[in-house]
Amino acid sequence: MKKEQMLQTAQEKLAPFETGNVVDFIQNLTLKSAMEHPLIIVIFLLFAFYAVVRRSKFVLLFLFSAISIMLLVRYTLSPEMVGGGLTISSTLPFAAGGLVIGAALVYLAFIKHD
């Protein structure tokens, strides 16, 4: 009886991780909800902890690029800021920010030596 109860509670606890639920979550994921979701924040924190402990330059560069691109997209191409469409006033800051991020990555990865 106790094993059946443990299996039942395990099944109830693991139900949100079924494939259908995960696929539905990913399909309905927006940039804003991704940046505010605790699981994604924990994953980024684990990557950061790993990169600092192992002194992995490339993992830190990946984190820098992923977070900066998410912030760039959120603040330059968000529908609330420009009315929903792509305009020159929203595309130019996005392009300039992308160039700055790319230049920083090239500098940190290839030019700057430890």
Backbone bond lengths (Angstrom), bond angles and torsions (degrees), N, CA, C in turn:
res aa  C-N    CA-C-N  psi(-1)  N-CA   C-N-CA  omega(-1)  CA-C   N-CA-C  phi
1 M - - - 1.449 - - 1.525 110.60 -
2 K 1.327 116.79 -40.15 1.456 120.31 -177.47 1.531 110.56 -67.70
3 K 1.323 117.48 -36.61 1.463 120.66 177.95 1.523 111.09 -64.90
4 E 1.322 115.96 -38.88 1.461 119.79 179.14 1.522 110.96 -65.46
5 Q 1.312 117.24 -38.87 1.466 120.86 177.39 1.529 110.63 -65.82
6 M 1.323 116.43 -42.18 1.472 119.62 178.51 1.512 110.89 -63.05
7 L 1.335 117.06 -41.42 1.461 120.47 177.84 1.525 111.51 -64.95
8 Q 1.320 116.71 -39.64 1.465 121.28 179.28 1.527 110.93 -64.92
9 T 1.329 117.33 -44.80 1.465 119.81 179.64 1.524 111.02 -68.52
10 A 1.326 117.28 -35.98 1.467 120.07 176.80 1.524 110.49 -65.17
11 Q 1.339 116.02 -39.72 1.461 119.78 178.66 1.523 110.68 -65.19
12 E 1.323 117.80 -39.50 1.472 121.02 178.48 1.523 110.96 -67.30
13 K 1.334 117.51 -38.98 1.464 121.42 -179.35 1.524 111.89 -69.88
14 L 1.324 117.53 -34.82 1.460 121.82 -176.80 1.521 113.85 -91.38
15 A 1.320 118.33 -1.90 1.467 121.35 -179.15 1.528 113.20 -59.56
16 P 1.353 120.80 -37.62 1.466 118.48 178.10 1.526 114.29 -65.85
17 F 1.331 118.16 -15.70 1.454 121.18 -178.41 1.522 113.02 -96.17
18 E 1.319 117.67 14.23 1.453 120.44 175.85 1.525 109.06 -66.81
19 T 1.311 116.70 154.45 1.447 121.96 -174.96 1.525 111.94 -58.47
20 G 1.307 117.64 -42.32 1.458 120.94 179.51 1.516 112.47 -61.64
21 N 1.316 116.63 -41.30 1.461 120.29 179.09 1.524 111.39 -68.42
22 V 1.324 117.50 -39.16 1.455 120.94 179.36 1.523 110.61 -66.41
23 V 1.332 117.35 -44.19 1.463 120.95 178.35 1.528 110.74 -63.09
24 D 1.319 117.55 -41.71 1.466 121.19 177.66 1.521 111.21 -63.21
25 F 1.329 116.83 -40.08 1.464 120.87 178.08 1.523 110.85 -62.68
26 I 1.325 117.69 -44.01 1.454 121.29 -178.53 1.526 111.01 -68.35
27 Q 1.325 117.85 -37.55 1.454 120.54 179.96 1.528 111.95 -67.85
28 N 1.308 117.61 -33.11 1.462 120.93 -178.95 1.526 112.91 -95.39
29 L 1.317 116.91 9.93 1.459 121.83 -177.50 1.522 110.05 -78.98
30 T 1.309 116.27 125.61 1.453 121.34 173.56 1.514 108.48 -107.15
31 L 1.311 116.46 168.79 1.449 119.91 -178.82 1.516 111.44 -63.90
32 K 1.321 116.18 -40.64 1.462 119.56 -179.70 1.528 110.95 -65.85
33 S 1.325 117.22 -44.53 1.461 118.96 179.66 1.525 111.27 -68.84
34 A 1.329 117.89 -29.94 1.464 120.16 177.32 1.517 111.41 -68.64
35 M 1.326 116.92 -38.58 1.456 120.20 -179.14 1.522 111.97 -73.83
36 E 1.321 117.22 -18.49 1.459 120.88 -178.83 1.519 113.56 -105.96
37 H 1.326 117.35 -4.57 1.462 120.72 -177.09 1.527 109.74 -77.31
38 P 1.323 117.87 128.17 1.470 120.12 -175.52 1.523 114.34 -63.12
39 L 1.329 118.23 -32.74 1.466 120.29 -179.09 1.524 110.85 -65.92
40 I 1.304 117.46 -42.13 1.460 121.20 179.51 1.526 110.40 -68.01
41 I 1.321 117.15 -38.52 1.467 120.67 177.05 1.521 110.17 -63.77
42 V 1.329 117.55 -40.78 1.468 120.99 178.66 1.526 110.46 -64.81
43 I 1.322 117.55 -39.57 1.465 120.57 178.42 1.523 110.53 -62.96
44 F 1.341 117.07 -44.09 1.462 119.99 177.32 1.531 111.09 -63.72
45 L 1.329 117.38 -37.96 1.466 120.00 178.04 1.526 111.33 -66.52
46 L 1.330 117.54 -37.56 1.461 120.32 176.56 1.528 111.20 -64.82
47 F 1.346 116.45 -41.86 1.456 119.95 175.71 1.525 110.85 -61.13
48 A 1.328 116.80 -42.88 1.464 120.38 179.65 1.523 110.90 -64.17
49 F 1.320 117.70 -42.70 1.461 121.33 178.10 1.523 110.39 -61.58
50 Y 1.324 117.05 -44.60 1.458 121.26 178.04 1.525 110.87 -61.24
51 A 1.323 116.60 -43.71 1.463 120.43 -177.54 1.519 111.74 -65.87
52 V 1.322 117.18 -36.91 1.458 120.01 179.76 1.528 110.94 -73.49
53 V 1.320 116.84 -43.19 1.461 120.26 -178.69 1.530 110.80 -66.67
54 R 1.305 117.12 -44.60 1.464 121.14 -177.96 1.523 112.94 -87.28
55 R 1.316 116.91 -4.65 1.473 123.51 -177.31 1.521 110.98 53.84
56 S 1.318 115.20 47.79 1.452 121.85 -178.87 1.527 109.50 -89.98
57 K 1.306 114.61 109.89 1.457 120.83 -178.23 1.532 110.87 -66.80
58 F 1.307 117.32 -39.30 1.458 120.14 -175.15 1.528 112.09 -73.03
59 V 1.325 117.62 -32.27 1.465 119.55 175.79 1.527 109.76 -69.35
60 L 1.334 116.99 -39.52 1.460 119.73 175.58 1.520 111.40 -64.09
61 L 1.325 117.40 -39.16 1.461 120.33 176.42 1.526 111.34 -65.38
62 F 1.328 116.63 -38.70 1.464 119.82 176.26 1.524 110.92 -62.24
63 L 1.325 116.68 -45.30 1.463 119.84 178.67 1.527 111.03 -62.49
64 F 1.320 116.87 -43.97 1.459 120.62 178.15 1.522 110.73 -59.00
65 S 1.322 116.46 -46.90 1.466 119.00 -177.64 1.524 111.71 -68.28
66 A 1.319 118.35 -41.81 1.466 120.75 -178.93 1.526 111.53 -64.87
67 I 1.326 116.46 -45.81 1.466 119.48 -178.79 1.519 110.76 -69.16
68 S 1.328 117.82 -41.15 1.457 118.98 -178.78 1.527 111.96 -69.34
69 I 1.317 118.41 -34.77 1.468 120.17 176.95 1.529 110.27 -69.39
70 M 1.340 117.18 -39.77 1.466 118.98 176.56 1.525 110.90 -61.60
71 L 1.321 117.04 -43.77 1.463 119.87 178.45 1.522 111.56 -66.69
72 L 1.320 116.92 -38.87 1.454 120.81 178.75 1.520 111.38 -62.30
73 V 1.312 117.19 -46.39 1.464 120.61 179.15 1.523 110.82 -65.79
74 R 1.323 116.23 -40.02 1.467 119.07 -177.94 1.517 111.83 -64.70
75 Y 1.328 117.81 -41.95 1.453 119.85 -173.36 1.524 114.59 -93.57
76 T 1.324 118.87 -12.89 1.465 118.90 178.58 1.524 113.05 -108.50
77 L 1.302 117.97 -33.27 1.463 119.80 -175.62 1.519 113.32 -114.04
78 S 1.319 118.33 16.88 1.459 119.44 179.24 1.524 109.71 -72.29
79 P 1.322 118.13 141.03 1.465 121.30 -177.30 1.525 113.23 -63.32
80 E 1.323 118.25 -27.69 1.457 119.80 -178.71 1.522 111.24 -69.41
81 M 1.323 117.12 -31.18 1.453 121.08 -175.01 1.525 112.27 -76.48
82 V 1.315 118.55 -37.83 1.454 120.61 -172.00 1.524 113.50 -118.84
83 G 1.278 118.37 5.01 1.456 119.98 177.27 1.513 113.88 88.64
84 G 1.305 119.22 12.47 1.455 121.07 172.27 1.503 115.62 101.11
85 G 1.316 119.92 -18.60 1.448 120.22 -177.20 1.514 112.19 -112.64
86 L 1.333 114.96 165.53 1.453 120.10 175.56 1.521 108.20 -84.51
87 T 1.301 115.72 118.67 1.453 121.29 176.56 1.516 108.55 -122.03
88 I 1.310 116.00 169.52 1.460 119.71 179.19 1.519 111.03 -65.07
89 S 1.328 116.16 -31.03 1.466 119.19 -179.76 1.520 112.17 -72.68
90 S 1.305 118.87 -18.04 1.460 120.57 175.88 1.523 111.91 -100.16
91 T 1.329 117.26 -27.32 1.452 120.34 -177.61 1.527 111.91 -78.54
92 L 1.320 117.91 -37.94 1.466 120.28 -179.19 1.523 112.92 -63.34
93 P 1.344 120.47 -46.44 1.467 118.02 175.38 1.526 112.94 -63.01
94 F 1.323 117.20 -33.32 1.457 120.21 177.41 1.521 110.65 -64.96
95 A 1.322 116.88 -45.23 1.462 120.78 179.76 1.532 110.91 -65.64
96 A 1.325 117.19 -42.90 1.456 120.52 179.50 1.528 110.53 -65.20
97 G 1.309 117.22 -42.45 1.465 120.16 177.33 1.514 111.63 -63.69
98 G 1.325 117.29 -39.26 1.459 120.85 176.91 1.523 112.04 -63.19
99 L 1.328 116.52 -39.43 1.462 119.80 176.69 1.524 111.75 -65.69
100 V 1.323 116.87 -40.20 1.467 120.57 178.58 1.528 110.41 -64.64
101 I 1.320 116.57 -44.27 1.472 120.26 178.89 1.528 110.28 -63.56
102 G 1.332 116.54 -44.24 1.463 119.97 178.34 1.513 112.36 -62.64
103 A 1.334 117.11 -41.82 1.463 120.54 178.62 1.531 110.58 -64.06
104 A 1.327 116.73 -40.85 1.465 119.93 178.69 1.525 110.75 -64.51
105 L 1.317 117.25 -40.46 1.472 119.88 178.82 1.517 111.82 -66.20
106 V 1.333 117.27 -42.23 1.468 120.30 178.21 1.524 109.88 -63.23
107 Y 1.327 116.98 -43.72 1.460 120.18 179.58 1.525 111.25 -62.08
108 L 1.331 116.94 -48.45 1.460 120.09 -176.86 1.527 112.67 -69.45
109 A 1.331 117.42 -33.05 1.463 119.95 -175.64 1.530 112.84 -85.02
110 F 1.341 117.56 -36.46 1.460 118.91 -170.51 1.531 114.76 -116.65
111 I 1.302 118.06 -32.49 1.461 120.14 -172.72 1.527 111.58 -91.98
112 K 1.318 116.91 -50.48 1.456 120.41 -177.46 1.530 109.76 -74.78
113 H 1.303 115.86 129.37 1.458 121.38 177.85 1.507 109.76 -109.27
114 D 1.325 115.59 150.45 1.471 119.96 -179.51 1.497 111.60 -72.31
